Amino acid sequence: FGSLQLCPKGTDFDQHPSLAKLGIEPLSETFTGQTLKKLCRLRKTAIKPLIMDQAHVVGIGNIYANEALFRCEISPKKPSCKLTLRQCDQLVAAIKEVLLAAIAAGGSSIRDFHHVDGSEGLFKVQLRVYGKAGLPCPECGTEIQRIVQGGRSSFFCPKCQR
């Protein structure tokens, strides 16, 4: 999930070869609905794999992508080019909300992740759809579904996230 690389003295941080091709930082002021709409405009790929692609947006992991899409009622299968500006605004707000909540809770300890002091991240208690296949949706009671997209599990409510 990470690496440590040295940047030669006098080289701009963002010009390092490992960083030069990374997408926009989702917690930055420049990540807006308009920015996301431009990214999505001509892409037919589903929205969930697009927002998880580090060349487009950095740092949105599988758990957080699932949770953000649920919060704004967008199906992970929806073609990116079909998102409206309003949906892009809502998704950007949901991404920022989920990431900030996860940071405040110390992350999501799923399976074997622990902090260096041995403690667990507590965002997992706030999860609404991730890992909940077969359980009722917390909003409408419909069974949460699981599909695989790009080798990753996507969890969603087929009623709330059309």
Salt bridges, closest charged atoms under 4 A:
ASP53 OD2 - HIS56 NE2 3.58
GLU97 OE2 - ARG71 NH1 2.64
GLU120 OE2 - HIS114 NE2 3.12
GLU120 OE1 - LYS124 NZ 2.64
GLU139 OE2 - ARG128 NH2 2.41
